[in-house]
Amino acid sequence: MEYPDPSAVPANLREAIVAHGSLNVFWMLTHSPDLAPGVLGLGDAILQRNSLPDTLRELAIVRVGHAYKAAYEIHHHEKIAQLVGLTPEALAAAETGSAAKLAGPEAAVLAATDQLLERHTLDESARAELLAFLTANQLADLVVTVGFYQLICNFLNTFEVTTEGEPPAPYDQASPAGDAASA
């Protein structure tokens, strides 16, 4: 699928894409000019106002990327995950889905992410395990995060978005992951 011609993208949307670092996923998203601003807004909220600790947020996102075999997602969010302090063991677990080498919250979030991906809900036991260390707000944010990145991975895979020709991502230039506006 071809990327839209930036000169044909409405000015306000073009400015928003540039402000987000001109990443390929955002340009491809302009094929849906009426929905793109909402997707960008929700993506920003998930990355910047999520109540989950950054490491748990990124663990869930990278797991979704691997489950969907979305190379673009994995490429970007493994970098963010490293910036926020996710360990190599946790990144390896996100790739395989095996929480054997993880403990406590990381293991529970990884298992919950897989349960959401497979069953589209959490059973009572998983909810109780998560609520032992997460607030209801954080649990809600986890579910929204997993769902949003399922949507993004479906989009990336359908439109075959790659990093080819992409400028450096915002997090490649700034250290705080909270400043990273990436899909």
Summary of the structure (lengths in Angstrom):
residues: 183
radius of gyration: 16.2
end to end distance: 18.3
largest distance: 51.6
contacts: 573
relative contact order: 0.18
helix: 66%
strand: 0%
